Amino acid sequence: MSSKELELRHYVEIARSAIAPYYDAPPNDPRSKDARRQLALDALQRLDFGQDGYFFVYTMRGTSLMQPRQPDLVGRDLWLLRDPNGALTIQALINQASRGGYVRYVWRRLSTAKFAPKLGYVIPLERWCWMIGTGIYLEDVESTLSRIDGQAASNIDRKVMWIGAIALAALASIAVCAAVLNISEHRSADIKLKRLARQVVESQEQERAAVARIARRHQPDAGVGQAAARIGVVAFRTRPRAIPKRKPRSRRASAACPSSCAKCAASRTRCVGPCSTTSVLPRARTARARTRRTGRHRSEIRNGV
């Protein structure tokens, strides 16, 4: 609405500048005052804007001097003119024109032949005791505002659609980037897993080779080492060869002998006790001593001893 008010004010200023050569003429102007007034009315009558846009001129006493759309009102005293609501239309315009400003009133619209609310802007011409002004019908303003609102709504909808499309495109690009990163991560993870598996296999092969070398070192048969490496034995140890234990000499212990006796010396045994109880030698050794004694006895018999 403020834009329309500024528009009305601009129209009135144009009209005021159009009649300025006649209204602001110098005192020595050869034209008479009435002639200049008539020239000013003719100039204002030629000015209009739109189908229902025109200028009107009234005296400060309510007499119509110019009405391009309703020439039958020219020259009539409209001081007591009332609208359908009972308001004094011309008096309201004149009262506002004394200080210049906007007026809301109701006027008959020629295009529809119906009364419609109107917004006017009026200014005074003090030297001529005139009031000039113009107005626009609020229906046009409302239709214009509704059209502007519709355009704004359509623009907003269009912008929202563009924003939605941009957001969807951004989300799609983000999803694509995430998928690419995920695939690359999976690929790198697969590569790392394959590398790790290869290292594990190589370490196992190295351990098998080491086990095979240890097996060949501890056993001459190479087939055993190969079999151990084939079955994945971690450590191969050969069992040491069993060494038969010697039976301890069975001795019959006796009390210590103070000195070596002839019996012990003859039997070649170590005195471990009194001579009454000598130690018993092992069976094999006693048999050898017996054999030696027997042989010695036989030799003595042959020699005649």
Long-range contacts (C-beta under 8 A, 24 or more apart in sequence): 1-141, 1-145, 4-119, 4-136, 4-141, 4-144, 5-102, 5-119, 5-121, 7-136, 8-102, 8-119, 8-120, 8-121, 8-134, 8-135, 8-136, 9-121, 11-49, 11-53, 11-55, 11-121, 11-134, 12-55, 12-121, 12-122, 12-123, 12-132, 12-133, 12-134, 14-47, 15-44, 15-47, 15-55, 15-132, 15-134, 16-123, 16-132, 18-43, 18-44, 18-47, 19-43, 19-44, 19-132, 23-125, 23-127, 23-128, 37-128, 41-65, 41-66, 44-132, 51-111, 52-109, 52-110, 52-111, 52-136, 52-137, 52-140, 53-134, 53-136, 54-134, 55-132, 55-133, 55-134, 56-132, 56-133, 56-134, 57-130, 57-131, 57-132, 58-90, 58-93, 58-94, 58-130, 58-131, 59-129, 59-130, 59-131, 60-94, 60-97, 60-124, 60-129, 60-130, 60-131, 61-129, 62-90, 62-91, 62-94, 65-130, 69-110, 70-108, 70-110, 83-107, 83-115, 84-115, 93-120, 93-122, 93-131, 93-133, 94-131, 96-122, 97-122, 97-123, 97-124, 97-131, 97-133, 98-124, 100-124, 103-133, 103-135, 104-138, 105-135, 107-135, 109-137, 204-232, 207-234, 208-232, 211-235, 211-236, 249-281, 249-282, 250-280, 250-282, 251-279, 251-280, 252-277, 252-278, 252-279, 252-280, 253-279, 254-278, 254-279
